[in-house]
Amino acid sequence: QVQLVESGGGLVQPGGSLRLSCAASGSRFSISVMGWYRQAPGKERELVATIFGRSTTNYADSVKGRFTISRLNAGNTVYLQMNSLKPEDTAVYYCNAVTESIPLATYWGQGTQVTVSS
């Protein structure tokens, strides 16, 4: 069973920055894709960013140019650097990992709250 532990959320003013971290452990298989999703109150969970391997990334249009996802040596730790934060970025952010098992398996972290407010 894969465990994902997130950290780094909190309260920040508009225009500020936060860095989220997520460490995966317990996987018998390599983790191919790691990512971040978020869910605001009353809304569905949405993709923020994903990273395949060390450098193949994908971002939601709403965060392009402001957020950067990275992965330590294509290993089991993923980061989300969030700059120029806006109130609409307020949400619970969830870490996600997909393992190279057959069939593929998806795991979620417990979520970390990010609040952007003055």
LINPE-V408720 format. One record per residue. N is the residue number from 0. RES is the residue in one letter. SS is DSSP state (H for helix, E for strand, C for the rest). Layout:
n=N res=RES ss=SS
n=N res=RES ss=SS
This chain:
n=0 res=Q ss=C
n=1 res=V ss=C
n=2 res=Q ss=E
n=3 res=L ss=E
n=4 res=V ss=E
n=5 res=E ss=E
n=6 res=S ss=E
n=7 res=G ss=C
n=8 res=G ss=C
n=9 res=G ss=E
n=10 res=L ss=E
n=11 res=V ss=E
n=12 res=Q ss=C
n=13 res=P ss=C
n=14 res=G ss=C
n=15 res=G ss=C
n=16 res=S ss=C
n=17 res=L ss=E
n=18 res=R ss=E
n=19 res=L ss=E
n=20 res=S ss=E
n=21 res=C ss=E
n=22 res=A ss=E
n=23 res=A ss=E
n=24 res=S ss=E
n=25 res=G ss=C
n=26 res=S ss=C
n=27 res=R ss=C
n=28 res=F ss=C
n=29 res=S ss=C
n=30 res=I ss=E
n=31 res=S ss=E
n=32 res=V ss=E
n=33 res=M ss=E
n=34 res=G ss=E
n=35 res=W ss=E
n=36 res=Y ss=E
n=37 res=R ss=E
n=38 res=Q ss=E
n=39 res=A ss=C
n=40 res=P ss=C
n=41 res=G ss=C
n=42 res=K ss=C
n=43 res=E ss=C
n=44 res=R ss=C
n=45 res=E ss=E
n=46 res=L ss=E
n=47 res=V ss=E
n=48 res=A ss=E
n=49 res=T ss=E
n=50 res=I ss=E
n=51 res=F ss=E
n=52 res=G ss=C
n=53 res=R ss=C
n=54 res=S ss=C
n=55 res=T ss=E
n=56 res=T ss=E
n=57 res=N ss=E
n=58 res=Y ss=E
n=59 res=A ss=C
n=60 res=D ss=C
n=61 res=S ss=C
n=62 res=V ss=C
n=63 res=K ss=C
n=64 res=G ss=C
n=65 res=R ss=C
n=66 res=F ss=E
n=67 res=T ss=E
n=68 res=I ss=E
n=69 res=S ss=E
n=70 res=R ss=E
n=71 res=L ss=H
n=72 res=N ss=H
n=73 res=A ss=H
n=74 res=G ss=C
n=75 res=N ss=C
n=76 res=T ss=E
n=77 res=V ss=E
n=78 res=Y ss=E
n=79 res=L ss=E
n=80 res=Q ss=E
n=81 res=M ss=E
n=82 res=N ss=C
n=83 res=S ss=C
n=84 res=L ss=C
n=85 res=K ss=C
n=86 res=P ss=H
n=87 res=E ss=H
n=88 res=D ss=H
n=89 res=T ss=C
n=90 res=A ss=E
n=91 res=V ss=E
n=92 res=Y ss=E
n=93 res=Y ss=E
n=94 res=C ss=E
n=95 res=N ss=E
n=96 res=A ss=E
n=97 res=V ss=E
n=98 res=T ss=E
n=99 res=E ss=C
n=100 res=S ss=C
n=101 res=I ss=C
n=102 res=P ss=C
n=103 res=L ss=C
n=104 res=A ss=E
n=105 res=T ss=E
n=106 res=Y ss=E
n=107 res=W ss=E
n=108 res=G ss=C
n=109 res=Q ss=C
n=110 res=G ss=C
n=111 res=T ss=E
n=112 res=Q ss=E
n=113 res=V ss=E
n=114 res=T ss=E
n=115 res=V ss=E
n=116 res=S ss=C
n=117 res=S ss=C
